[in-house]
Amino acid sequence: MIKLSELQMKEIIVINSGRRLGHLSDLEIDADIGRITSLIIYVKENNSLFGKQEEILIPWHQIITIGTDVILVEEVEELKFYSEER
């Protein structure tokens, strides 16, 4: 078993392009079945005066592997922001 704090230290990388998405910020959990459904990554906008953060949502099925230092995910055609899911 792995703790959330341990997952948050791992960098999330897109396996096809090597693009770094950042670090895990939170998890989305389906309480009915008790499973993680998505990873949430906070992305800070550099041009914002107050540093507004967007949240990128990565569905669990897109995770290739969770390694010792990184989480590798499949290439996504379009990043889904958490606010768009609601």
N, C-alpha and C positions, 0 to 999 in steps of 0.2 A: 504494500500500500504506500502511496505517496501523499505527502501533505501539500496543501495549497501553497504554503510558503516556499516549498521546494520547487513547485511548478513555476512560481512567479520569478524565480532566479534564472530560468531558462529563456534563452532568446528564441523567438519564433521566426523561422526562415522558410521561404517558398522554395521547394526542392528543385523546380524546373529552372528558375532564373537566378537563384541565390539571393534574392531580394530579402532584406531584413525588415520584418514588420514591427519588431519591438519585443517587449516582454509582456507576458500574461498579466492582466490586471484583475480579472474576475472570471467567474464561471457562470454559465446559465444551466440550471438544473431543473429537470422535469420531476417535480415532487411526487407525482402520481406513480411513476415507475422507479424513482430513486436513481436516475442516471444523469450524467453530464450530457447536455445536448450541444453546447457551444462554448468556445473560448471567447473571451472579450479582451480586446487590446485597446488601451487608451492611446490616442494619437494626438499630440499637441500641435495646434496650428501655430506656426511661427509668426504669421502676419497679424495675429490677433493681439489687441492691446492687453487683454486680461488673461491671455493664454487659454482660451476656450479649448476644451478637449472633445474630440469626437471618439466614438467607440466603434471599433471594427469587430464584427461578429464572424467567427470562423466556425462553421458547423463541425461537429465531432467526426463525421464521416470523412472529412477532408484531411484528417491527421494521418500521416504516413507512419511516423514513429516518434516516440518520446525518448530521447537519448539522455546521456548524463549531463550535457551542457545545453542542448538545443531541442526544440520541438520542430520537426519537419512537417510541412503541410503541402498539399497539392496546390498547383497554380489555380487561382480563381480568376474567372473571366471578369467578374465585376465584384469589387469588395462591397459587402453589405454592411451598412452602418447600423448599429444597435437601435438608434432612434427610428429608423425606417421600418424595423420589424414590429414595432408597437402600433 
